[in-house]
Amino acid sequence: MINVEELIKNYEVLYEQEKQGIVNGVPLKPFLPAFSRYLPAIQKGNQFLVTANSGVGKTQITKFLFAIVPYLYSKINPNYKYKVMWFALEESKQEFFDSIMLYFTEQKYHKRLNMHILQNVDESCKLNPDIIQMLESNQQEMEDFFTNVEIVDTISNPYGIYKHCRAYSEKVGKHHYVTKEFEKTNKDGTKLLDVTGNPVTEQVEVYSHYENTSNEHVIVVVDHISLLSQEKQFKSWYETIEHYSTEYCRKQMSKHWGFTVVNVQQQASDKEKQQYTVKGESIEDKLEPSLDGLGDIKITQRDCHVVLGLFAPDRYGIKSHKDYNTEFLGDNYRSISILKNRYGSANVKKGLLFDGATLRFEELPPTKEFTGFDAKHDYQDILKKFLNQ
């Protein structure tokens, strides 16, 4: 039977905790104010999926939302404690490190470097003492950031990921068990009786619940799940991924432990193909990320609270998207969409300025502010400001 009084008290607990700076998730309003009206927070206990076509910026938007935003929020709210466990199936630790270095360099110096420069392969801009001095000046910020972000690039099987996360859950909380008594049975299902004819019983420790005693917000990211390896106990890779998403991510990590779980998944390759009407006009909606367009395995979205999509119309020569001039904004425009939202609105899209090299995303003003005699914004000015030109 449900203990109604106990569950009602949870509301008061959340209220009292917030007064102490202990929040139930990272609020998005300080970082994406308009978008936060539909997705207010990166909430504890929620399972996310981020999807897009190849090369559009899935990893960048995931780093921004689930690693950089928690870091920035911790500076606003010092009582917010968090841990990001990032399972990098595609990137190396060095590549991940470099991308964060580029972010902090831009933030401090408004200087846009790129991976080629950091890897010293750009003939037009090689590493030099001035650049190295800039990079070295970020040491404190980088140390602060990676205090709470763990990069794991040596585990690629679902059970290994679960085991790693389970071990960490024991550091920040406690798994509770209760003792229950069960009657033993014979192989044929009949009760096992002792010499006096009474049922034979045994006491078994049964899992009860998990308590996060540290109130730490734990965020688990797998980038991306198509690179997870198959496990021997399953007949196929698809069964492996289904088990990983449902049994490990949903039933254990997010539901029981209250972790935020984020899986990155590509759209199917055929979503890259433009489709046309009988008049030869491109059908934009067929190109945008969708739930039925998920690549490799589609049922992963069933376990999720939120599915986010990212779209780059410039890739297809689309000159206008949601009334934004994407011909001018080019590859610096992205559209973020909520494809599924268990607790709120879905089918929501928001235009963003995008700089992939420095992991920056910034909301564009409403389209009406770019037009008319009383226009408040100009595309050229807003893009120059964003790119520090």
Beta strands, then each sheet from edge to edge (+ up, - down):
strand 1: 25-27
strand 2: 41-43
strand 3: 47-52
strand 4: 82-88
strand 5: 149-152
strand 6: 174-183
strand 7: 201-211
strand 8: 217-223
strand 9: 260-266
strand 10: 306-311
strand 11: 320-321
strand 12: 324-325
strand 13: 333-341
strand 14: 348-355
strand 15: 360-363
sheet 1: 1+ 2-
sheet 2: 5+ 4+ 8+ 9+ 3+ 10+ 13- 14+ 15-
sheet 3: 6+ 7-
sheet 4: 11+ 12-
end
